[in-house]
Amino acid sequence: MILSKNASFYLQASIVVSFLAGSSAPTPLYGVYQAAWGFNAVTTTVVFGVYALAVLAALLVAGALSDHVGRRPVLVTAALVQAATMVLFATADSVGMLLAARVVQGLATGSAAAAVGAGMLDLDKRRGAIANAIGPMIGTGTGSALSGLLVQYLPAPTVLVYAVLGAVFVAQALAVLAMPESVARRPGALASLRPHLRVPGRLRPALMLATPALVSGWALVGFYGSLGPSLVRRLAGSQSLALGGLALLVLATGGIVTVLLTRERSAQSVLKLGTALLATGAGVTIVGVSLPSVALFFVGSLLAGGGFGAAFQGAIRSVVPLAEPHERAGVLSVLYVIAYLAMGLPAVLGGVLVVHGEGLLGTAREYGLGVIALALLALAGTLRRNPDAPPAPVFEQPVPSRP
C-alpha cells in the first residue's frame, strides 16, 4: 500500500512530534537520576547539552543528505535508531550510559530534522512551514508532561515511557516504507557528508534578520528543558515529578496557540510579535521567581512560549519557503544548527552558575535578563527593516529560480 500525499504529510508531522517528545521525555526524570546517582545541576545541564551538540554534529554531516538520497531512507534509519536509543535509556544505570543515550538520540534527531522538515515542505509549503514551527513545540511539551505523569503515577518510571516511545518509533519506520518519495535522487551524497553550512546568497539577509529571534527563543527552551523542573518544584515547594514536567508544557502551549493564531499574518509581523512577547514573558517570569510566585512564573512562561512560537514560525517562514526543493534540507539544517547551539550552550552555562554562582533562583533571573536583551535586539532588527511598508506574506512571494 502506498500512502497518499495527505497521509504522508501527517506521518512526517507525527515524526517531528514523536522525536521531540523523545528528546524531552528524560526532563522530568532528571530528579530521579540525580537522586539515584548523586550528581549536581552542572551534570544535569551537561546531559542536556550533549544532546544538543549531537544534534548539531548530525546536522553538519547529514543535514543535506536527504536532498541527495531522498527523504525516506534517512527517516527510516533515524526512526529505527531512535527505537534502539529507547532501549539505552530504559537500561541506563549510570551517568555515562545516560550521556551515551543522549548522544545517540541527538544524532538520530539531527539526521531526521532537516529531512522531515523539508519533506513536509515538498508536499505543502504553507502547511509544511506551520508544521515545522508547531511540531517541535507539541512534541517538547507533550513529551515532558506525559513523561512526568507516567513516572509519577505508574510503575517502572525509568522504563515505561521509553517502552511506549520505542513502539511508536518502530511503527513510524514501517509507515515511512509505504510513503512515496517526494524528491528526486541527485548525485553528490558522499560529498554532502562533509561538514559544512551553506545558505544561498539570496536567503542570507532573511537569515540574518531571523537569527537573534531564533537564539533568544531557543535559549529559553534550553533553560526550561534542563533546569525548569527543578525551578518549578522549588517555587511550588513540591517534589512532584508531574509538576516538574508541566513547565515545558506551559511554554509549548503558549507557542502552539500563538502559531495557530498568527498563521495568516506576514512572516515579518510574526517575528515582531514573537520577540516582543519573548521579552514580556521573560520579564513576568523574573518577577514570579523574585517574589516568589509559581502562578506568575507560569503566566510568564505562557507569554514567553507564545513569543518563542511566533519567533520560530516567523524565522522559518522568512527563510525556508524561499529555497528550491533541493536546497531545503540544507537551509533547514542551518536554522536548526543556530537553534540547537542557542539551546545547548547557555543551558550548560546556567548549570555552572547554579552550582558556582547565584544558585537556582538567581541564575533563573540572570538567564531571563539575557533572554530579554536578545529578544529586544531581535525586535529592533525587525523594526528597522522597512518599518513603513511591511512585506507581504512569504507564501505570496515567488521563489527565485536561481541565485
HELIX and SHEET records of a PDB file:
HELIX    1   1 LYS A    5  SER A   24  1                                  20    
HELIX    2   2 THR A   27  LEU A   29  5                                   3    
HELIX    3   3 TYR A   30  TRP A   37  1                                   8    
HELIX    4   4 ALA A   41  ALA A   62  1                                  22    
HELIX    5   5 SER A   66  VAL A   69  1                                   4    
HELIX    6   6 ARG A   71  THR A   91  1                                  21    
HELIX    7   7 VAL A   95  LEU A  123  1                                  29    
HELIX    8   8 LYS A  125  TYR A  153  1                                  29    
HELIX    9   9 LEU A  160  LEU A  177  1                                  18    
HELIX   10  10 ALA A  189  SER A  192  1                                   4    
HELIX   11  11 GLY A  201  LEU A  203  5                                   3    
HELIX   12  12 ARG A  204  SER A  226  1                                  23    
HELIX   13  13 GLY A  228  ALA A  236  1                                   9    
HELIX   14  14 LEU A  241  GLY A  244  1                                   4    
HELIX   15  15 LEU A  246  LEU A  261  1                                  16    
HELIX   16  16 ALA A  267  SER A  290  1                                  24    
HELIX   17  17 VAL A  294  VAL A  319  1                                  26    
HELIX   18  18 VAL A  320  LEU A  322  5                                   3    
HELIX   19  19 PRO A  325  GLU A  327  5                                   3    
HELIX   20  20 ARG A  328  HIS A  356  1                                  29    
HELIX   21  21 GLY A  359  ARG A  384  1                                  26    
HELIX   22  22 VAL A  394  GLU A  396  5                                   3    
END                                                                             
